[in-house]
């Protein structure tokens, strides 16, 4: 349906995102590495070398062996926390490397 009244670009963009869930999921997944420090806190972010999200898999590269072991034991908690903060179920598996 075509609109006759003007619409703000931001409103049009938000409407587009809501109408295409696959795009919304990709945008939300792209935000995870950018907001990593806010999601997990400064202590974990300090020892994080890289964070990648691909096909529902969150891969976390750490520099501390002790922290790797600790986070390995809390993979499910990390997955649930990240999904909750993002607002949708994006992460299915967490890999710690």
C-alpha positions as CSV (number, residue, x, y, z in Angstrom):
1,X,0.0,0.0,0.0
2,X,1.3,3.4,-1.0
3,X,1.4,6.3,1.5
4,X,0.3,9.8,0.5
5,X,1.6,11.6,3.6
6,X,5.3,12.2,4.3
7,X,7.0,9.9,6.7
8,X,10.3,10.4,8.6
9,X,13.2,8.2,7.4
10,X,13.7,6.8,10.9
11,X,10.0,5.8,11.2
12,X,10.2,4.1,7.7
13,X,13.4,2.3,8.7
14,X,11.9,1.0,12.0
15,X,8.8,-0.1,10.1
16,X,11.0,-2.0,7.6
17,X,13.0,-3.7,10.4
18,X,9.8,-4.8,12.1
19,X,8.3,-6.2,8.9
20,X,11.4,-8.2,8.1
21,X,12.5,-10.4,11.0
22,X,15.6,-11.8,9.3
23,X,17.0,-8.3,8.9
24,X,16.2,-7.5,12.5
25,X,18.0,-10.6,13.7
26,X,21.1,-9.7,11.6
27,X,21.2,-6.2,12.9
28,X,20.8,-7.4,16.5
29,X,23.6,-9.9,16.0
30,X,25.9,-7.2,14.6
31,X,25.3,-5.2,17.8
32,X,26.6,-7.9,20.1
33,X,30.4,-7.4,19.5
34,X,29.9,-3.6,19.7
35,X,28.1,-3.8,23.1
36,X,30.1,-6.7,24.5
37,X,31.5,-4.6,27.5
38,X,28.0,-3.6,28.5
39,X,26.7,-7.1,28.2
40,X,29.4,-8.9,30.3
41,X,31.1,-6.1,32.3
42,X,34.5,-4.6,32.2
43,X,36.4,-7.5,33.8
44,X,35.5,-10.0,31.1
45,X,35.7,-7.4,28.3
46,X,39.3,-6.6,29.4
47,X,40.4,-10.2,28.7
48,X,38.3,-10.6,25.5
49,X,40.4,-10.5,22.4
50,X,37.5,-10.8,19.9
51,X,33.8,-11.6,19.8
52,X,32.1,-13.0,16.7
53,X,28.5,-14.0,15.9
54,X,27.8,-16.2,12.9
55,X,24.8,-18.5,12.3
56,X,23.6,-18.4,15.8
57,X,27.0,-19.2,17.3
58,X,28.7,-16.7,19.6
59,X,32.5,-17.2,19.6
60,X,34.4,-15.5,22.4
61,X,38.2,-15.3,22.1
62,X,39.9,-14.7,25.5
63,X,43.4,-14.1,26.7
64,X,43.1,-15.6,30.2
65,X,43.1,-19.3,30.6
66,X,41.4,-19.1,34.0
67,X,38.6,-16.9,32.6
68,X,38.2,-19.3,29.7
69,X,37.5,-22.1,32.1
70,X,35.1,-20.0,34.2
71,X,33.1,-18.8,31.1
72,X,33.1,-22.3,29.6
73,X,31.2,-23.5,32.7
74,X,28.7,-20.6,32.3
75,X,28.1,-20.8,28.6
76,X,24.3,-21.3,29.0
77,X,24.1,-18.3,31.4
78,X,26.0,-16.2,28.8
79,X,23.7,-17.3,26.0
80,X,20.6,-16.6,28.0
81,X,21.9,-13.2,29.2
82,X,22.9,-12.0,25.7
83,X,19.6,-13.2,24.2
84,X,17.7,-11.4,26.9
85,X,19.6,-8.1,26.5
86,X,19.3,-8.2,22.7
87,X,15.5,-8.9,23.0
88,X,15.3,-11.9,20.8
89,X,16.8,-15.4,20.6
90,X,19.8,-15.0,18.4
91,X,22.5,-17.0,20.1
92,X,22.0,-20.8,20.2
93,X,25.6,-21.9,21.0
94,X,28.5,-20.2,22.9
95,X,32.1,-21.2,22.0
96,X,35.0,-20.1,24.3
97,X,38.4,-20.0,22.7
